[in-house]
């Protein structure tokens, strides 16, 4: 709702900048309560990012083209695992003790910088919608708008909050997403620990091995996303993987 009112450029930039600043704040963690507080604030700061991006993509792509583009967007998660795990290990090993800071403190500080810089770039360069895109010709803008408008005509527009909560499809999708996120977070948070438990030594080596499942994820996500758009089918492309 906020993104739709204030525009994607401002809102996504705000999310990314505050996300980065709070992430950097973890380097000052000195107690468990402070960690929990920062983690709560981080969740508040980043909460609108994923649904905001999904909404933003609907401004540009009709539904029969969204699986591929959402797969590309979602690939950022496994790609961050591919590069983030080894990078985190290297930072902790290489920067430990520099300027009196532990390796994990340097990790939070350094890895927060890209989010802040990209947030600033979003504020200056992101277009809120098709009408604001100077890199599209008028004919191209009209073609995209016409295709999206035709698709929107057949959709139901009147929704109430109570009606949404009474819709069993909403609860089913919530359950599916809950299971997906539980598996994703379990893999993301505990993979390095599991790898280390097998006897692998060195943070960099642990990070490299932990990146392997994420490489497979990038390939699979983009394959199924493209296939779903090509055949204009969603259900089995969700069930089979």
PEHUNOR-V459651 format. One record per backbone hydrogen bond with DSSP energy under -1.0 kcal/mol. CO is the residue of the C=O (numbers start at 1). NH is the residue of the N-H. If there is no record, write none. Layout:
CO,NH ; CO,NH
This chain:
1,5 ; 2,6 ; 3,7 ; 7,11 ; 8,12 ; 9,13 ; 10,14 ; 11,15 ; 12,16 ; 13,17 ; 14,18 ; 15,19 ; 16,20 ; 17,21 ; 18,22 ; 19,23 ; 20,24 ; 21,25 ; 23,26 ; 24,27 ; 25,28 ; 26,29 ; 31,35 ; 32,36 ; 33,37 ; 34,38 ; 35,39 ; 36,40 ; 37,41 ; 38,42 ; 39,43 ; 40,44 ; 41,45 ; 42,46 ; 43,47 ; 46,49 ; 48,52 ; 49,53 ; 50,54 ; 51,55 ; 52,56 ; 53,57 ; 54,58 ; 56,59 ; 57,60 ; 57,61 ; 62,65 ; 63,66 ; 65,69 ; 66,70 ; 67,71 ; 68,72 ; 69,73 ; 70,74 ; 71,75 ; 73,76 ; 74,77 ; 75,79 ; 76,80 ; 77,81 ; 78,82 ; 79,83 ; 80,84 ; 81,85 ; 83,87 ; 84,88 ; 85,89 ; 86,90 ; 87,91 ; 88,92 ; 89,93 ; 90,94 ; 91,95 ; 95,98 ; 97,100 ; 98,101 ; 101,97 ; 102,106 ; 103,107 ; 104,108 ; 105,109 ; 106,110 ; 107,111 ; 112,116 ; 113,117 ; 114,118 ; 115,119 ; 116,120 ; 117,121 ; 118,122 ; 119,123 ; 120,124 ; 121,125 ; 122,126 ; 130,133 ; 133,136 ; 137,141 ; 138,142 ; 139,143 ; 140,144 ; 141,145 ; 142,146 ; 143,147 ; 144,148 ; 145,149 ; 146,150 ; 147,151 ; 148,152 ; 149,153 ; 152,155 ; 160,164 ; 161,165 ; 162,166 ; 167,170 ; 167,171 ; 168,172 ; 169,173 ; 170,174 ; 171,175 ; 172,176 ; 173,177 ; 174,178 ; 175,179 ; 176,180 ; 177,181 ; 178,182 ; 179,183 ; 180,184 ; 181,185 ; 182,186 ; 183,187 ; 184,188 ; 185,189 ; 186,190 ; 187,191 ; 190,194 ; 191,195 ; 192,196 ; 193,197 ; 195,198 ; 195,200 ; 196,199 ; 202,206 ; 203,207 ; 204,208 ; 205,209 ; 206,210 ; 209,212 ; 211,215 ; 212,216 ; 213,217 ; 214,218 ; 215,219 ; 216,220 ; 217,221 ; 218,222 ; 219,223 ; 220,224 ; 221,225 ; 222,226 ; 223,227 ; 224,228 ; 225,229 ; 226,230 ; 227,231 ; 228,233 ; 234,238 ; 235,239 ; 236,240
